[in-house]
Amino acid sequence: MKAKIANKPTYHVVGKLNRFNQKRTVLSRTAWDPSIQQLKHAYQTARRTRIRKKHSRESSALRDASWYVANTLGTFAGFMHGNDGLYSWESLEEPEESLDSNLEFQKLQRFDPTRMSAKIKRVARFYGADLIGIARLNDFWVYSHAYNRLTGKNAPISLSKQVKSAIVMAIKMDCDRIERSDLEASTATGLGYSRMAFASSLLAEFIRNLGYQALPCGNDTALSIPLAIDAGLGELGRNGLLITPQFGPRVRLCKVLTDLPLTPDKPISLGVQRFCETCRRCLENCQAHAISENRTAEAITASNNSGILKWQVDGEKCFRFWSEKGVDCSVCIKVCPFNRRE
């Protein structure tokens, strides 16, 4: 389906929007909510059993290695907390250890924001992003608080008023692995998350070298999907994922928030909302029964936010299904008709 430029984003705001607290996400709740902690322990037990009984050592080793950067330097894909590791808001370089320690970058002045936006996209592609869009930062999409699963600290997020742009990047996942077993799909997912940390941290450092603020983010700091919609990368699907014209839902999202003056992209329309009304593949194939039949603007669990008319996805049911299988699930990506080979 061909993308068309839209005058405004295709999501529908209903009533009052409130900023979401990162502490309420399902994976953050594994650190403090007893009901979700039980599912986490069940997941770990099922995973150990699964590895022993069903999968070769090599397949499990490949899967775990794909997550390595995301789970370490990527602070568990930003789920652990933001502003740390490769998602640090400041450069991690140690001047005394760098051959370039005497080089001081001066702030770049007097440039055309439109030409700079084109340059940013070329640089992001060079660093590994597959799709790039630029949006004006909507404060409603910034988390109200950043939750640290290690310390339990739930600190308010207050960004500089000069940080007005979000550079949103989509990292495609391997199509063949998504279409095979759940373990191979998890391998593709892990590599996507690891590449997120790599691409966003390098782009942020490039912008800092131009003399501007740059905050690389994974799943932390701000909601990725609405920012990606604002940046013209796609539309929201019934499965709760971003649907892109190039890869369907087979992408992972990261972003860099910055005060570098840039020209925002226009949102696009693919007809996804109309298509999803009649296509029920993700709904009918979801063994967790986590995808909604009808759209609503009301939150259905503590991990949903209200205010946007959409098919709500029950993250608790989704995580419960993971805990039974001992591996995450990508069926709603696999069966989506928009999922296509590039």
N, C-alpha and C positions, 0 to 999 in steps of 0.2 A: 504494500500500500504506500503510495507516494505521500511524502510529507509536504504540508502547506504551511506557510507562515501564518501565524495567528496574531490577532491584535492583543490578546491577553492569554494568560495560562488557562488550560482547559479544566483545571480542577474547580470545584464549586464550593465557595465558602458559605456556610450556613450558620448564622448566629455569630457568637463571639469566639475568637481564637485566643487561646492561652499558650504561652511558651511551655514546652514540655520539659519535665525534669528527667535527666538521664538516669537517675536512680530507679525510675519506673520501667525501664526496658527489661525484657525478660532475662537477658544475660546479666544485667546488673543485679537483678533480684536473686540470682544464684548465690550472692554474697550475704543477703540479709533476710530474705523471705523464706521461712521454714518449708512451705509447700513446694517452692521451686528448688530449694536446696535438696530436698528429697529426690526430685527428678534428676538433679545434677549427679548425685551419688548413684542413682539407678543407671544413668547414662554411662558413667565410668565403669560400673560393674558389667554392664552389658557389652561395653566395648572390649574389655579384657576377655570375656568369654567368646565374643565374636572373632577376635583376632586368633585365638587358640583353635577355634573349630572350623572357621570358614575360609580364612584368607592366608595366603602365603606370607612369609616374613618379608619378602621383597615388596609386595604390594602395600603392606602396612608401612614399611619403611619409606616408600616413595610418598605415600599420603602424608605422613608426619613431617617429612622433610619439606614438603611444599608449604606447610604452615609455619616453618621455622622463623622466617623474618617477621611475619605477622605477629607471632606469639611472643617474640622477644623484643627486638628493636621497634617493632610496630605496636607494642603494648596491647597485644591481643586484638589487633585490627582497630585500636582506638576504643574497644569496649571496656578496657581496664580503666582508663581515664585519658584525658587529652593533655597536651602540652608536656610531653615526655618522650624520650627515645627519639625515633625518627620524626615523630609528630611534635617535637619541641618547637615552641614559638620563637626561640632564639637559636642562633647558629651553635652547633656542637663542636666546631673546630677549636683546637687548642693552639693558639698562636705560636707558642714556643716549640711546638712539634711540627709546624708547617713550614715548608720551604718558601711559602709566599707570605710569611708573617709580617714582613715590612710593607706589604701592599695595602694601601687604604683606598677603598672605593669612595668616590664622591657621589653625592646624590645627583642622579640624572635629571636635568632640567630641560624645559622647552621642547617637548616632543608631542607628536600627534597621537592622542589616545587610540584612534582607530588603527593606525599603523602599528602601535605598540601591541594592541590586541592581537593582530595578525602574527606579530613576532612571538608573543606568548604562546599562541597555539602551535607554532612551528617548534618552539623549544619543548613544549609539553609532549608533542609527538616524538621528538628526538629522545626524550627521557622515558618513553614507553607507554604514554597514554594513547588509546585508540580513538576516542572521541573527546572533544573539548568544547565547552561552551562557557560563556561569561554572563553572569547575572548581577543585577544590583542586589545587594544583600538585604533581604527582608528580615527585620528583627524578630518576627514571629517564628522564623525557622531556626533561630539560635536557641539552644537549650537554656532553660532558666538556671540550671545548676549542672555542674560537672561532678559525677560520682566516681570516687576512687574505690575500687573493689578491694584493694589491699589494706587501706587505712580506714575505710568507712566514712571518710570525709565527703560531705556533700556541699560543695562551695558554689555560691552564686557566680554566674558568668557575666562579666561586664567587659565588653569589647570597646576599644577606642572608637569614638565617633568618626574618626578619619577612615576606619576600615569599612569601605562602602561597596566593595566588589567581591564576588565569589567566582573563582575559576573552578569549574566543575569538570572532572575527568572521569571517563568511563574506561574500565579495563576489561576487555573481552575475556571470556573463559573458553577453554578448549571445547569445541563442539563434540568431538568424538567421545571424550570422557564424560561429558554431561549426559550423553545418550546411552552410555553403558551402565555399569553397576553403580550403586550408591557410593561405594568406596572410591571408585574412580571419579565420580562427580565431586566428592569431597576433596579429592586431590586437585581437581581443576579449580575449585572454590578457594582452597588454601593458597594456591599459586596466585590467584587473582588478588587476594588480600595482601600477600607479600609484595606483589608488584605495586599495589596501591601505596604502600609505605615508601617504596623506592621512588616512584614517579613524583609523588607530592612533595617529598622532602627535597628532592633535587630542584624542582621548580621553585619551591619556596626559597632555597638558597640563591638561585639565580636572581630572584626579585630583591632579596636582601642586598645582593651585590650591586644592585642599581640604586640602593640607598633607601628602600621602602620597607614597610612592615610586611611580613608574610607569615601566615599561620597555617601550616599544613594540618589537615584533619583527615582521619579515616571515618569511623562511625561515631566519632566524638564531636563535641562542640556545637554542631548544628545538624539538622535533618538533611540528609543528602538528596532524597528523592524530590521533595518540593523545590530545592535549589536547582536540581538537574532539569526539572520541568521549566522553571523560570529561565534557565540558560539555553533552552531550545534543544535539549538532547532527546526528548521523548515525552511520553504521556504515562499516566498511571493506569495499570491494568487491574483486572479483577483479582489477580494473584497478589496484589499489594506491592508489585515491583514496577520499576521503570521499564517501559516498553520503548525500545529505540528502533528507528527504521532500518538500521544496519544489522543489528544482532538480536532484535527482540529483547527478551528479558535476560539474555545471557551475558550480563555485565556486572561488574562491581564498581562502586562509586567512591571517589575521594575528592577532596577539594582543597584549595588554598584561598584563604580569606586575606585580603590585602587592601592597602590604601593607595596602591599604584593606580593612577587614573587610567581607566579602560572604558571602552565602548561596549555596552551590553548587547547580547544577541536577543533576537525575538523568539518567543515561544513558538512551538509548532503544533499542528494538528494532524494526526494520522487516522482519525476516526476510531481510535481505540475504544472509547467509552461506548460508542454505538455497537462496535463489533463484539465487545465483551458481554453486552446485554444478551446476545443470542448464543455466543460460543460458551460452552460450559465445560470445556475440557479440563481446566485446572480444578474446577469445583468437583467434577465427577471422578477425577483421578486422585484427589487428595485423600489418602488413607487416614489421615489425622482428622478429617472433617473440620478443618480449620478455616476454610474459605466460605465467605458469606453467600447466601442465595440472593439477598437483596441489599441494595445500598442504604446506608444510614449515616447520619452525621454524629450519632451518639457513640461514645466509647463502649465497647463490649467487655473489656477486661481492664485491669489497672495499667496494662502496658499499651493501651490504645489512647489516642487523643481525640477529642471531639472538635467539631467545628468545620470539618470538610466532608462533603457528601461523597461516600465511596463504599466499596465493598470492604468491610472490615475483615482483617485476618486475625484469628485467635492465636496469638503467640504461645499461650499456655498449652493449648492442644497440640500445637506444632512441636513444642519442646518435649511434651509428654511422649509423643510418637518417637522422637529422637532417642529418648531415654529407654524406650522399649527395644529399639534396634541397635543402639550403641554407635550410631553414625548419623550425621546430619543428612537432610533430604533435599533433593533438587527436582522432584517430580513436576512441580508446577512450572519450572523452567523448561524441562524436557518436553512436556506435552503441548506447550503453547505454540499455536500456529505461526506466531511472529518469530519464533526461534528459527533462525535460518543460517545456512552456511554463507560466509562472506565470499 
